[in-house]
Amino acid sequence: MQAKDIVLGLLMQGPKSGYDIKQAYELNLSHFFDASYGSVYPTLKQLEKAGHIRKETIIQEGKPNKHVYSITDEGRQKFVQYLASPVQPDLYRSDVLARLYFGGFAHVQEVTGWLEETLELRQSLLQQLEAVYEESKTILSPPQMLSLQLGLIDYRSQICMFERAISYLKSGYNNGEQIESLHELEWWKVAK
C-alpha cells in the first residue's frame, strides 16, 4: 500500500481538495496509514502527471484558488488493480518497541516514562478514533466499519499492554533484577 493507492481510493469516493484528503488521512486513516501532510501534494502531482487524476481549479474571491481532484478512468483501473493485488505484509515501525528492546541500557524510571508517554498517546488516538467511529458509523460501508473496529481493538489492546507493563515495572523490576520471571508472571496476556 502506497500513498497513491490511498489517494486513488479516496477519490473513488468522489472529488476532493488536497485539504479534504489531508483531513481523511488524519481522521479516518491514521490508525492504519502513516502519511504526512507533506506527502499529499507530491502524490497528487504524480497521479496527475500519470493521468490517474485530474485537477480542476476553482477561482475564489478574497482567498487562494481551490484545487479539486477527481479520478480518471485510468485512475479507476489502477485502483482496481491495487485492490486485486495480493495483500502485502503490514510494515510496522515502533519507536517505543525499539527503545524497550534496548531498555536494559536505561534506568527503569526512564523505561517507565517511555511507556507512560506512549500510553497517553494511545489513549488520545483511541479517543479520536472513537469519535470518528461514532460520527461515521451510520454512513460507512461494512468494510469501512471493520477497518475502524479493528483500529479500536488494536488501540485498546495496546493500552491494556502498556498499563500492565507500567504496573509490572513499578512493582519491583530493577534493571535485570526481576521480582519473578516474566514467563511465570505472564503479565502480558490480554484477558479473553
N, C-alpha and C positions, 0 to 999 in steps of 0.2 A: 504494500500500500504506500502510495506516494501522495504528496500534496496535490498533484494534478488529478489523481483519482478522486480525492475528496472534493475538490473544486468542481469537477465534472458532475459528481453525484449531487452536489448542492444545486447546480444549475439545471439538473434534470428535474428538480422540484419547481423550477421557474426562474425567470430573470432576477438577478441580484446585483447590487452595487458591491464594490470592494468592502465597504463598511459592513454590509449585510453578511458577507462571507466571514469577515473577521468576528462578528458577533456570534455566528454559528459555531466557529472554532471555539470561542471562549465559553459559550453556554451549553451547547448541545454535544460537542465532540471532544471536549478536553479530557474526558475520562478514558478515551482510547486513542487519541491522536494529539501528539505534541508538536504543534506548529506555531511558530512565532508570527506575530503580525507582519513582520518584515518579509515573510515568505509569501504572503498573499499576492502582492502586486507582481513580483517576478514570475510567479506561477501563472497568473492571468496573462502576462505578456507572452510567455512561452506558448500557452494554449492558443492565444490569438494568432501568433505567428504560424503555428502549426495548422490553423484553420479549424480548430476544435471549438472555438467560441468566437463570438463577435461582440464588439463594443459599440454601444450607442451613447452618444454624448447628449446630455440634456442641459440646455442653457438655462441657468438660474440667475435671476437678478439679485444683486447685492451679496452673492456668495459664489464660491467656486462652482464651475460646471460639474455636473454629476455624471459619472460613467456607469452605465448599467450593462451588465454582461448577460448574454444568453448563449445557450449551447447550439451548435450547428448539427446537421445530420452526421457529419464526420465525427463530431464530438460524442454524439449518442452511440455511434458504432464503437468508438474507443472505450466508452464507459461500459457498454455491454460486454466487450472483450475482457475488461477488467473483472467484471462480475463472474464471467465464465472461467476465468483462470483459476488454477489451484490455489487454495488458501495457503498463504505463507506463514511460517512460524512467527509468533509475536517476538518483537525485539524489545527487550526490557533492560533499561538502564536505571540504576537507583544509586544516588549518592549516599543515602543513609545505609544501604546494604553494603556498599563498598567500605564505608567507614567502620561498620560493625565487623566486617571480615578482618579488618586490621586493628580493631579496637583494643586488642591486647597491648598495643603500644601507647594507649591513652589511659588516663585515670578514669575510674568508674563514674565519677561525677560528670566528667566530660561526655562519656558514652551515654549516661542517663540524660544529659542535656540535649544530645542529638535526638534521642528518642522522644523526649518531651516536645521539642520543636517540631519534629515530624508528626507527632500525634496532633498537635494544634493545627497543622497544615491539612492533614487528612480530615479532621473534623470540619474545617472550613469548606473543603472541597465537597464533603458529604452534604453539608447544608445547602451548598449551591446546587448540587445535582438533585437533591430532594425538591428544591424549589422549582427547578426546571421540570422535573417529573410531575409535580402537582399541577403546574400551569399547562402542561402539554399532554397529559395522559389521555384526554378525551379526543385529541386530534391526531395522535400518532398511529402509524400502522403497527400491526403486531410485531414485525421485526424491529422497528424502532423502539417499541416498548421493551422488548427483550434486551436490546443494547443498553438502555438506561437501567433496567432492573439488574443486569449483570454488573454494571458500573456501581450501583448502590451496594450490591452484595460484596463486591471487591473492596470498596472503601470501608464498609462495616467490619469485614474480617480483618483488614489491616489495622483498624482502630483497636479491635479486640486484642490483636497480637502485640501492638505497641503498649497498650495498657498492661498486659501480662508481663512483657519484657521489663517495663519500668518497675513494676512491683517486684519482680524477681531480683533485679539489680539493687533495689533499695532494701531488700530483705537480708542482705549479707554477702553477696558476691563481692570479692575484693581482688581484682586483677589476678585471676588464676586460682585464688583460694576460694573454692566454691563451697557453699553450705552443704550441698548434695550434688550428686551427678546430675547434669541436665537430662540425661537419658532416663534417670529414675523419676525425676520430677514431672517430666512430660508437660511442663507448663505451657508449651506451645500448641497443644492440641485444642482446637476450637470445639466447643461443645456442640453436639449434634441436636 
